[in-house]
Amino acid sequence: MSFLPFTRPSIDEATIAGVAEVLRSGWITSGPQVKAFEAALSQLFAGRPVRAFNSGTATLEIALRLAGVGPGDEVITTPLSWVATANVILEVGARPVFVDVDPRTRNIDLDRIETAITPATRALLPVDLAGLPVDRDRLYDIARRRKLRVVEDAAQSFGANWRGRAIGACGDLVSFSFHANKNLTTSEGGALVLSSESDIAPCEKLRLQGVVRSGEDGMEVDVLGGKFNLTDVAARIGLGQLPRLEEFTARRRLLARRYFERWDRSLGCELPVEDFENANWHMFQIVLPDRAKRAEFIAKMRELGFGIGVHYPAMHLFSLYRALGWREGQFPHAERIGRSIATLPLFPAMADADVDRVCAAAKKVLS
Ligand SMILES: *Cc1c(COP(=O)(O)O)cnc(C)c1O
């Protein structure tokens, strides 16, 4: 049996041929493929304006800038995410304010958000960890009542839903990542769903050096923008992935169901929320029992031929964040989960029998 990684992208031959065509076309950076990709994404999100970026990190940063977040502002977020989520808050000069997670969903605990709001709070930055959406009704109820902007870090929830509508089809600013490990990939990339047409021009400026072109030869720069544009090569990969989104999500849901059927509950691991309506099953994550050592589990599973991921250690315990005053003990749920969470293999090209093999190997290692 060959090694089973925790994830692997599914790029079909038609997409590879499409990328070759782009490479031969003579236009390989941002151009017609990016425009077509943005239009296709917009269609997926009820016609809302969408702009593509070269990473989900850039997308989040621009979303914060468009929401007017800057020095002196606070942004409320979860401590349990890829560190990009908090880094972008620092990048725009604001302060991340962490709120512990709900141990069941592993997402920001909506019951605790309001006590963390101060006069400096400008925005909420929730994350749909593993593709399980944060309750959008409750989230936007808080945002509306407290007059806060929302930047949804939906990097992991592309293809997920909330009450039958695609994540991205409603809400304020919604940010996606198309990193190689995400449910839909462009190798590297991201997309931002804008909350109004008036955000389009500032978004495009911030995406590329602040430049605005006019007429045949006009060029003006009035704000400092970055270098965040997606290439046509990457966009063509995304265009090849999009028609397969439903198939990918359905396959992930089936594999997740099988994990629930085959996993031995007597091992004492915490399983994810069994949601097959909203979640896109970006990851299937277990929390190991206290007695189990995660590093040992990972090493022994690797010996048996299975890749196990760590997503993620609690961010406030990184020294960059400790230096800003965050300490151990402040977010007990995120800290415990961050120490013991393990991502099992789950990707569309996996066979049903692979799930059975992972479950059997984990049982052997944990018993
Ligand atoms: C992947 C990811 C990002 C960043 O996306 P990149 O495309 O890697 O820059 C941000 N937040 C979360 C939750 C992610 O999973």
The ligand as an SDF file (V2000), in Angstrom:
LIG
                    3D

 15 15  0  0  0  0  0  0  0  0999 V2000
   -5.4530   28.6610    4.2740 C   0  0  0  0  0  0  0  0  0  0  0  0
   -5.9900   29.6190    5.2610 C   0  0  0  0  0  0  0  0  0  0  0  0
   -5.6950   30.9930    5.2020 C   0  0  0  0  0  0  0  0  0  0  0  0
   -4.6890   31.5910    4.2770 C   0  0  0  0  0  0  0  0  0  0  0  0
   -4.7940   31.2460    2.9770 O   0  0  0  0  0  0  0  0  0  0  0  0
   -3.5000   31.2390    2.0070 P   0  0  0  0  0  0  0  0  0  0  0  0
   -4.0960   31.0710    0.6630 O   0  0  0  0  0  0  0  0  0  0  0  0
   -2.6460   30.1070    2.4440 O   0  0  0  0  0  0  0  0  0  0  0  0
   -2.8230   32.5520    2.1750 O   0  0  0  0  0  0  0  0  0  0  0  0
   -6.3050   31.8250    6.1080 C   0  0  0  0  0  0  0  0  0  0  0  0
   -7.1480   31.3550    7.0400 N   0  0  0  0  0  0  0  0  0  0  0  0
   -7.4370   30.0530    7.1350 C   0  0  0  0  0  0  0  0  0  0  0  0
   -8.3960   29.6000    8.1830 C   0  0  0  0  0  0  0  0  0  0  0  0
   -6.8480   29.1400    6.2700 C   0  0  0  0  0  0  0  0  0  0  0  0
   -7.1450   27.8400    6.3970 O   0  0  0  0  0  0  0  0  0  0  0  0
  1  2  1  0
  2  3  1  0
  2 14  2  0
  3  4  1  0
  3 10  2  0
  4  5  1  0
  5  6  1  0
  6  7  2  0
  6  8  1  0
  6  9  1  0
 10 11  1  0
 11 12  2  0
 12 13  1  0
 12 14  1  0
 14 15  1  0
M  END
$$$$
